[in-house]
Structures are given as C-alpha cells and as structure tokens.
Amino acid sequence: MQTIVYRIDGMPKDIAYNGMPFGRQLEWRHVIESFKKRSRSTHLSQKKRKSFKKAINEFVKLNQVKEWYCVVNHGMPYHDDSFEFWYLD
C-alpha cells in the first residue's frame, strides 16, 4: 500500500487526494511536480518511532517546515522504514 502525505498550499487535503479516483489525482499531479522541483529533499526514518506520521511531525516541528510532501510504502507484505521527504521552510 502506498500513502501520499503532504501539506501544500493550494492542494486539497491529503486524505481527500488519496480518496480520489486516479484520473482526478492526475489533475493535481502538476502541482506536486512543481513543488518537488522548487523544494529541498531528505530521507526520514521511522525505525525508532511508532509511525511515519510521528517521524514527519517531529521533522516539521524541529525544522519549522511550512509545506511538505512524501510517499510512504507500508502494509503487507512490504514495509519501508524510510522515505524521501520534500519540504520548504
């Protein structure tokens, strides 16, 4: 399972985006790609944390991040404990 989590100005909430049919998601894809081009990226790990959301919240709080985007792969049979994280301060 792949979850897209973000906070980008001008985009619908990530929960709404993940619930959209694929064709509707494509309409917003250019906004995400534009954001990724102008942002910095790093890799976050959730190994010592209970969830990827805790890892994101910790990074956002410590670095005073205003906008961010990431894709997390989780679920059976595959679980990724690190993920790429794009952000703007």
trRosetta pair geometry for C-beta under 8 A, 3 or more apart (Angstrom, degrees):
i j d omega theta_ij theta_ji phi_ij phi_ji
1 73 7.4 147 80 -156 46 53
1 74 6.0 -35 72 77 95 62
1 75 3.6 74 18 -5 106 152
2 71 6.1 -2 -174 -178 103 102
2 72 7.3 156 -157 80 54 45
2 73 5.5 -23 -102 -100 75 69
3 18 6.6 -4 -144 -113 69 144
3 52 7.9 153 72 67 129 146
3 71 7.3 160 82 -158 44 54
3 72 4.8 -17 62 61 96 96
3 74 6.8 -16 7 30 113 105
4 14 6.2 -151 109 -154 77 102
4 17 6.4 -78 88 110 123 123
4 18 5.9 179 48 -80 90 94
4 69 7.7 -13 -172 -165 90 85
4 70 7.7 174 -151 92 52 42
4 71 5.3 -23 -101 -104 70 78
4 72 8.0 178 -83 20 23 71
5 14 5.2 56 -134 -174 43 163
5 52 7.5 165 11 119 155 119
5 53 7.4 -150 -141 -95 161 78
5 56 6.6 -86 120 -80 140 167
5 69 7.7 159 91 -152 51 41
5 70 5.6 -12 64 64 91 86
5 71 7.8 163 21 -94 70 28
5 72 6.3 18 4 -2 116 113
6 11 6.8 -3 104 85 125 154
6 14 5.1 148 41 -82 68 116
6 17 7.8 -2 41 38 111 156
6 32 7.5 -111 -77 -116 171 101
6 67 7.9 16 180 -177 90 75
6 68 6.2 -156 -143 101 62 58
6 69 4.1 8 -112 -109 115 69
6 70 7.0 165 -77 21 73 53
7 14 7.5 -64 -64 -30 53 114
7 66 8.0 -130 110 148 114 43
7 67 5.9 -140 102 -135 77 52
7 68 5.7 35 43 43 87 77
8 11 4.4 47 78 8 100 130
8 31 6.7 138 128 145 142 109
8 32 7.2 -166 -3 -99 170 63
8 35 5.4 -56 -129 -95 135 158
8 67 5.2 70 -111 -162 54 113
8 68 7.7 -130 -63 57 74 26
8 69 6.1 18 -52 -65 117 107
9 67 6.2 -72 -8 -93 85 128
10 31 6.4 -147 105 -147 113 138
11 17 6.9 0 166 -65 109 134
11 28 6.2 88 -134 -160 97 127
11 31 5.7 165 -81 121 102 145
11 32 7.6 70 -99 -66 144 79
12 16 4.3 -87 148 87 121 131
12 17 5.5 155 81 -57 101 83
12 20 7.9 105 69 -44 147 130
12 28 7.3 -89 20 -91 95 152
13 16 4.8 91 62 8 81 104
13 17 7.0 -149 96 -8 41 89
14 17 5.4 -53 -143 37 36 115
14 18 6.2 35 159 -19 68 104
15 18 6.1 -54 -147 37 28 108
15 19 6.5 21 154 -13 61 113
16 19 5.8 -67 -152 42 30 109
16 20 6.8 46 150 -42 65 97
17 20 5.8 -42 -156 7 34 117
17 25 6.4 90 -174 -114 81 90
17 28 6.6 -93 -126 70 112 161
20 24 4.0 -115 178 88 119 122
20 25 5.1 151 91 -56 119 79
21 24 5.1 90 59 9 76 103
21 25 7.3 -139 98 -8 38 89
22 25 5.5 -55 -150 33 36 115
22 26 6.7 45 152 -28 66 98
23 26 5.7 -45 -157 21 34 116
23 27 7.7 42 146 -24 58 94
24 27 5.8 -41 -166 16 43 116
24 28 7.7 25 147 -3 64 102
25 28 6.1 -67 -163 43 43 102
25 29 6.7 67 141 -54 71 92
26 29 5.2 -26 -150 -9 42 125
28 31 5.3 -48 -171 32 68 117
28 32 6.5 66 136 -20 83 101
29 32 5.7 -57 -152 38 39 111
29 33 6.2 35 154 -17 71 107
30 33 5.7 -52 -141 40 33 110
30 34 6.2 37 156 -21 65 107
31 34 5.8 -55 -148 37 28 113
31 35 6.4 31 152 -21 62 107
32 35 5.6 -55 -151 35 31 114
32 36 6.4 31 153 -20 65 105
32 69 6.3 143 -147 -144 90 155
33 36 5.7 -52 -147 35 33 112
33 37 6.6 36 154 -22 63 104
34 37 5.9 -54 -153 31 32 113
34 38 6.8 6 159 0 64 109
35 38 6.5 -74 -150 46 29 94
35 39 5.8 16 162 -18 69 125
35 67 7.0 -117 -150 142 122 129
35 69 5.9 104 114 -16 134 144
35 86 6.8 116 130 122 94 135
35 88 7.8 -101 -162 -25 89 120
36 39 6.0 -66 -131 40 26 108
36 41 7.7 24 -154 -65 81 120
36 69 6.7 -85 -74 72 84 143
36 86 5.2 -75 -117 -122 70 169
38 88 7.3 12 114 -85 93 122
39 67 7.4 -115 -99 97 131 103
39 68 8.0 140 -162 -116 151 47
39 69 7.4 133 51 27 166 107
39 86 4.4 88 100 173 135 98
39 87 5.8 155 -175 65 121 18
39 88 5.0 -92 -114 -56 96 82
40 86 7.1 160 83 -152 35 61
40 87 6.1 -34 66 65 82 72
40 88 7.5 131 18 -88 81 45
41 84 5.8 3 -175 -177 121 100
41 85 6.5 152 -154 79 69 44
41 86 4.7 -33 -93 -95 89 68
41 87 7.5 131 -99 15 41 70
42 84 7.6 163 88 -152 28 59
42 85 5.5 -25 67 63 74 97
42 87 7.5 -26 19 20 98 113
43 82 5.4 30 171 171 108 116
43 83 6.9 171 -151 86 72 25
43 84 5.6 -44 -98 -97 73 55
43 85 6.8 139 -118 12 20 88
44 52 7.8 106 106 -152 121 82
44 55 4.9 133 158 154 123 122
44 56 6.9 110 115 -78 171 57
44 59 5.8 -78 -104 -46 133 149
44 70 7.4 -36 30 -116 122 158
44 82 6.5 176 90 -151 41 71
44 83 6.0 -18 59 60 86 75
44 85 4.9 43 -9 -20 112 138
45 48 7.6 56 117 12 104 80
45 55 6.8 -152 87 -132 32 143
45 81 5.9 29 -158 137 82 88
45 82 4.4 -30 -97 -95 73 93
46 49 4.8 -83 -158 60 68 105
46 50 8.0 -67 179 72 103 21
46 51 6.5 -53 -161 145 135 19
46 52 4.7 -78 -66 -89 150 59
46 54 7.2 108 -136 63 98 91
46 55 4.4 -102 -90 -32 80 140
46 81 5.5 -132 59 -164 79 69
46 82 7.2 -174 12 -83 71 42
46 83 7.9 20 -13 6 106 101
47 81 4.7 63 -76 166 76 133
47 82 7.5 -11 -36 -58 97 85
49 52 7.7 121 92 -85 124 23
49 54 4.3 -165 179 90 128 122
49 55 5.0 -179 42 -59 157 84
49 58 7.4 -137 -95 -5 146 141
50 54 5.7 76 50 0 80 149
51 54 5.1 107 60 1 76 97
51 55 7.5 -136 103 -1 48 86
52 55 5.4 -51 -154 35 43 115
52 56 6.3 44 149 -20 70 103
52 72 4.8 86 160 -125 174 152
52 74 7.1 -135 -17 -46 132 140
52 83 6.7 31 -140 12 129 137
53 56 5.6 -51 -147 37 34 112
53 57 6.2 33 155 -18 66 107
54 57 5.7 -53 -141 39 31 110
54 58 6.2 34 157 -21 64 107
55 58 5.9 -56 -149 35 27 112
55 59 6.5 23 156 -15 62 108
56 59 5.9 -61 -150 39 29 108
56 60 6.1 28 156 -19 67 110
56 68 7.2 162 -160 115 105 149
56 70 6.9 -146 -99 29 119 141
56 85 7.2 180 -111 -123 83 133
57 60 5.7 -54 -141 38 29 112
57 61 6.2 27 160 -17 64 110
58 61 6.0 -60 -147 38 26 108
58 62 6.2 17 161 -12 64 113
59 62 6.0 -61 -141 42 27 105
59 63 5.9 -10 172 13 66 118
59 65 6.8 20 127 -7 83 139
59 85 6.8 30 112 143 165 165
59 87 7.8 -143 136 -54 118 160
60 63 6.8 -76 -135 54 17 88
60 64 7.8 57 171 -113 53 9
60 65 4.5 -92 -131 49 66 111
60 68 6.5 -106 -93 -9 105 150
60 87 7.9 -160 -99 -128 73 139
61 64 7.7 15 -173 -71 23 46
63 87 7.3 69 106 127 138 155
63 89 6.5 -100 152 -100 92 110
64 89 6.0 60 93 -152 84 96
65 68 5.3 37 151 -51 135 118
65 87 4.6 -49 -141 -168 128 130
65 88 7.1 110 -159 71 79 41
65 89 5.9 -74 -108 -100 52 61
66 88 5.8 -50 60 96 95 89
66 89 6.4 95 3 -172 92 24
67 87 6.8 160 90 -152 56 57
67 88 4.5 14 55 44 99 109
68 85 6.5 -8 -168 -178 114 92
68 86 6.6 156 -156 87 59 56
68 87 4.2 -9 -103 -102 90 88
68 88 7.4 -151 -68 24 55 64
69 85 7.7 157 79 -159 44 51
69 86 4.7 -11 59 61 94 105
69 87 7.6 -173 22 -72 62 52
70 83 5.4 89 179 129 120 123
70 84 6.4 -179 -133 91 88 52
70 85 4.5 -24 -81 -107 124 67
70 86 6.9 172 -71 19 65 69
71 83 6.6 -154 79 -165 50 122
71 84 7.4 12 42 58 82 88
72 80 7.1 -165 -167 71 61 108
72 83 5.0 -64 -101 -74 68 163
73 78 6.2 -38 153 123 112 114
73 79 7.6 172 117 -141 79 24
73 80 4.3 59 69 10 101 126
73 83 7.3 162 16 -96 74 110
74 78 7.7 -151 -141 104 16 70
74 79 5.4 33 -137 -128 65 73
74 80 6.7 -104 -71 36 61 73
75 78 6.8 21 75 63 67 69
75 79 7.0 168 37 -83 24 76
76 79 7.9 -8 -84 -47 37 95
80 83 6.3 97 117 -70 120 85
